[in-house]
Amino acid sequence: MKIRFNSPDESKVSIKIYDVCGRFVYKEDVVKSRIGMNEVMIKVEGFSAGVYFIRLETHGYEKIEKAVLLR
């Protein structure tokens, strides 16, 4: 799974993934994002097909997006 996000500055970014029931399933910290477009690859071999919510957090900013994983 490829996660892309745009960053206005260089900062620590936390990516958390939850399943459709709200259970936490994965976390990755990007130590220092680049200014502009960033791309993070998440290995999803252990994930089941279904709906997931991806939460991106940094410096008081939070964004949640829905993703569907198909097998």
NORTASUL-V6726 format. One line per field, one symbol per residue. burial: + if it has 16 or more other C-alpha atoms within 10 Angstrom, else -. Layout:
burial=???
This chain:
burial=------------+-+++++-------------++-----------------++++++--------------
